[in-house]
């Protein structure tokens, strides 16, 4: 990657979340992703973990950089780099695009917004694959960036709260649709999008300039009496893992870390923890099949990594499952902290602080044969369960079977944690955002 186009992760990380959200009395600064990516943790994580089943949360952690690709070849650029079909896509809707390296590993995945036939935007991703293609000079596309705030909401009252805040009936906003909105008394244009990663009703509010703290506080003051909680990085991993959405920096890392040039420009290094050998980079990466995204692939166009993906989909070796850990074994790890020989501590609600995509543990059968790789365990205060996303040999992926997860760091003391293969996605007892019955949601206007 030349100096002409720098790694957008740098701008994203350098955009401190603090300037996008207000500071409240009693807040605590949590900066486990990067010091500049810290968010204020006001509510206890166990209360936040219940909020998207009882009310709603608000999260500002992905605020930072919005990137726009505009021009007559914008669609072709995205198509050449993505497994998705980007042509059968209406303006005013968004789509989850996945870009690969030539060996079929995920190089980026992010939500893209289509404003017009020649204009696409994205936020909170790593657009390096698209920027590298753009550098080739084959595409007539203009690339621009803008600082934006992104506030995420999820839970049964998220829509009601946003309607109260905007004084607008938003019940007709469809899944993956976005549209402009305003908040009375705040002189700025906003955008609402119906999308989320918790597995239930969810939305985002986007905006620009310096209105972030004012917009955030306006919505929070309306939502707080209704049970809204403020989510920071501690629950971000829980949200994705229980919702069943594999996420870079959480469940896996970008395969771009195979490139020394990318590593030199990345704002933070790849940290390889867990029982898997730290020199085994492949264990830290994923294919679309290993993320349960194979269904997104459309082989009606050429794209980077197509040959490798077609080969894998014809004969998949591993699949994504949920592992639910035995609570007695988790308790053993915690109990060991009061002895002379402690196991590696399991933190709550995420066993390894964010970013934790480089954390991977070996999964074995009862005879010690490695049959899979487990990402970082996360705990839900609502389900009272600790789970992980795990890729496992397809012939060993029977729901209900018990396996062992080698908890600890490579070369150090290991604890075999019993875990059973559970429902994927794990979230249950709530309606999915895609077909949520909005007649059950109280109107806010």
N, C-alpha and C positions, 0 to 999 in steps of 0.2 A: 504494500500500500504506500503510495508516494505521499509527499507532504501536501500535494494539491488537495487531497481530501483526507481529513484527519478522522480518527476513530470517533464516531458520535457518542460512544460511551463516556468519553472524557467530558464532553459538555453536559451529559446527563448527570454524571456523578458530581460534577462541580456545581450543579444547581442545587444549592442547599434548600432542603425542604422547609426550613424554618421561615424563609421569606414568603412561603405560600400559605402558611397557616398561622393563626394567632397563638400567642402564649397565654395560658391561663394559670392562675394561682394553683399551686400544688402539682404542676406538671413536672415530669422527670424526663431528662434528655436521654434517649436510648439511641446509640449510634453503632449498632452491631454490623451494619452493612458497610458503611464508611462513615467517618466522622461527619463529613459534609452531607451525608444522606440520612442523617438522624431525623427522627420524628419525636414529637412530644408524646409521652405515654402518661395519660391522665387517669384512665380507668384501669383497674386490675385486669390482667390478661384473662383470668377465668370468667370475669363478667363480659368482656369483649367476646369471648368464645361462645357465649350463649346468645349474644345480641342478634345474630343473623337468623335465629330461630324464633325469637320472641319480639323483636322490634326492628332495629337496623343499626349498622355501624357507619361511621364516616372515616375514610382513610385518605391521606394526602401523599402517601409515600412514593407514588409514581410521577409526581409533578416534576417538570423540568424542561425537556426538549420535545418540540413537535417538528417533524420533518415533512416537507412537501416536495413531491415529484410532479412537475407540470410540463406538458408539452405533447406534441403529436405522437411521440414514441413512448409515453409514460406507461401505457398499458403493456406494450411489448416488453419494456424493460422488466416490469414486475412479472410478466408471464415467463420470460426466459430464465428468471431466477427462482420461481416458485413452483411448488408441486400443484398448486390450485389453478383452476380455470378462472382468469380474471376478466374475461370478456362477457360472460353471462352473469352480470353483476350490475344492479341498478344503482344509479346515483342516489345519495341519501341513505345508503346502507353501508355497513362495515363487514369485513371479512377477516378471518384469521389466516394469514399467509405464512407459509413455511418455506424457508430457503435451505438448501443443502450444499454441502461440499461435494466434490466429484465422487467421493467414496460413499455417498448416501447418508452422511451424518448431519444432524440438524445444526445449521450454522446461524440461523435466526428464526424466531417465530414471534409474530406481533400482530396486533390489530391494525388494519389499514382501513381508512375512511375514503369513500369515493365521492368527491364533490361534483365532478363532471366527467365527461368521457376522457378528458385529457388531464385530470387533476386528482391526485391521491395524497392522503396524509397518513402519517403513522406517529405513534407516541410510545415511549417506554420500551423500545426494542434496541436491537443492534443492527443498523442498516448497512453494515460493512459489505455484505455480498452484493447489494444493489449499487452501492457507491463504487465498488471495484469494477462492476460491469459498466457503469456510467463512464468511468475513466477511459474505457476502451475507445471512446469517440464514435461508437456505432449508433448512439441514441441521441435524438434531438429532444433533450429533457433538461429543464431548469430545476436545480436543487436549491431549496432555501430552508432555513430553520427559524424557529420562533420560540420564545420562552412561554410556557403555558402551565397552568395549574390543572390538575386532574384530581377530582374528588370522587371517591368510590363509595357506593352505598349498597347494602344488601340486607334483606330481611323482609318480613311480611308487611312492615309499615314504611318501608323505604319510599314507595310510591306516594303514600299519603303525605309524608313529610315533605317531599319535593313539590307536591301540588300545593301544599300550604305555603311553601317558600316562594314559589313562582306565581301563585294565584292563578294557576292554569290547569285545566283538565288534561292530564297526560295519560289517561287510561287507554287511549288508542295508539300509543307508541308501541310498535311491534318489536319483537326480538331482533336485535342487530340493526335496528333503525336509529337514526339520529336526526335531530332537528334543532333550530334555534329557539331559545327561550330567553326571558328576562326576569329579573327580580325587581318588583316595584321599589323605587327609591334608590336603586344602585344603577348608575348610568354606564352600563357595559353590556355588550352582547355575550350571551352564554350559549352553550350547546348541551343538550341532554342526549344520552345514548343508553339504550337498554342492553346492557352487557354486564357480566360479572363472572367471577371464578369460584364462588362459594357453592354453586350447584342449585341455588334457589333464586327467587326474585331479586334482581340487582340492576343498578343504574350507575352512570357516571355523569358528572357535570364538568365541562371543560370551559376554560376562559383564559384571558390574556391580561397583559399589563400588570398593574399592581393591585388588582382588586381581589386577589386570592384571600387574604385574611378577612376582608369584609364579607365576601360571599360565604366563606367557611363559617364564620361566626353567626351570620344570619340564619343559615340552615341549622347549625348546631343548637342555637337557642330555641328554635322551634321544635327540634327533635328531642332535646334533652328531657323535657317533661314527659315525653312519650317513650322513654327508655333508650334513646340513642346512645351508643357508646363510641368512644374515640379509639380507633385501631391504629397501632403502630407496627413496627417490624416484628414484634414478638408473636403476633397472631397472623401475620401475612402468610407464613408457611403453612399454618393450620388451614387457613381458608382454601388454598389451592389443593392441598393433599386430600382433605376430606371431600372436596367438591369433585375430585377426579380429574383435575386439569394439570397435567405435567407442566412444570415451569422451569425455565433456565434460571440459574443461580439458586434454585430451591431443590429440585429433584434431580437435576443434571446440569452440566455445564456446556457452553457453546463449543462445538468442535473446531471453531476458529483457533482455539488454544493449541492446536497442533502446529500452528504457524509461529515460528520465532518472531517474525515481523509483527504479527498481531500482538504477541505477548509483550513486546517492547513498547507498543503504543497503548496497551490496555491500562486504564487508571488503577486497577488492582490486580494482583497476581492470582493465578490459579492455586488454591489451597487444597491439597489432596489429603484428606483425613479418612479415618475408618480402617477396618481390617483389610481392605483390598490394598495390595501393593501400590504405593504412591507412584511408582514408575509406570503403572498400567493406566495410561490416559484413556484408552478406549472404554474402560469401565466407567469413566466419568461422563461419557457422551451417550447420545441416544440416536436411534433412527426414528423416522415417523411411525413405523410399526411398533417400536418399543415405547412410544408415547400414546399408542392407541389412536393415531392420526392417519392410518393407512387409508381410511375411507375418504380423506380429503384429496388424495392424489388423483389427478385426471391425466391419463396418458394420451390426451388428444393434442399435445404440444410437446416440443422439446424443452427441457429445462436441465439445469446443472444437477447431476446426480441421478437422472432418470434411469439409466441403465442399472445402477446399483440397487435402486429402489424396486424396479420391476423384478429383478432377480430375487430379492428378499421376499417380496410379496408372493412370489410363486412358490416359495419354500421357506416360510418363516421359522426361525429357530427358537425365538423367545417371544413372550407376550407380557403385557403389563397387567399386574394383579395388585390387590391390596393385601398386605400382611397385617394381622391384628395380634399384638404382642400379649403374651401371658403376663398378667399384672403381678403375679408372685415373683416372676423373674425380674421385672422392673424394680420391685421392692427390694430384692436381693442386692441389686446394684446400688441402690440408695443406702441400704443397711451397711454395705461394705465400706462406706465412707467413714464409719466409726470404728474401723479396724486398721491394723498395720498394713494390710494388703488390699487397698480399695481398687475396684474396677473403675474404668473411665466413667465419670459422672454423666448421667442423663439429665439434661436440663429440661425445664418446662416453660412454655408449651412446645418448644422445639428443642430436640435433644442436642443439636449443634447449632449455635447461633448463625443467623443469616449474615453473609452468603454461605449457603451450605450445599450448593450443587456439587462441589468436589468431594463431599463426604459419601463414601460408598462402602458397604459391608458385604462380605461373602455370605451367601445363603447355601446351606447344605441340607442333605437328607439325613436321616438318623444314622447312616453309616459313614458320614463325613464327606460324601461326594458333593462337590460344588455344583449346584443346579441353578444358581441365579445370583443377582446383585441387588441389594436393598439400599435405597436412598435414605435420607435422614428421617428418623421417627418423629412424629408430631403427636401432640396430645390434645384432645377435645374435651373441654369442661362440660359440654352439653351431652356428648355420648359417653363420657367417662371411659374413653378408650385411647390407646396409643397405637398408631398405625404408620405404615410407610408405603410408598410406591415401590414396587419391586418388579424387575424383569426376571422371568423364570422360564426354564425350558418348557416348551409347549406341552410335552408329554408328562410334565410334573405339575401342571397348573390346575389341579382339581380342587374346586372350592370345598373347604372343610378339612383338607389334609393339613397335617402339622409339619413344619419345617424348623430349622434352626438358623438363627441369625448370629453371626460371630461379631458381637459388640466389643469395640475397643479399637485401638490404633495398631497398625501393622508393626509386628516385631515386639509388641508389648502385651500385657496381660489381657486375655480374651475371655469373655463370658458368653456362653451359648444361650441365647434367648429363645425360648420356645415361641413360635408364632403360627397361627393358622391362616390359611388362605381364605380371605373373606370376600364379600360382595365388592365389585368394582363398578362404578364409584361407590365409596363407602356410605356416603350421605343417604339417609333414608328417612321417611316420615314427613317429607316436605315435597312440595311440587317443584318441578324443574322450571327454570326461567323460560325455556323455549315454549312451553305450553301451560304456563301458570294461569290459573283461573282468576282473572282480574276482577270478576264479579264478587269475589270474596274479600277484596281489598277496599277499605273505607275510602271514600272520596275526601280529598283535602280542601275542595272548594264547593 
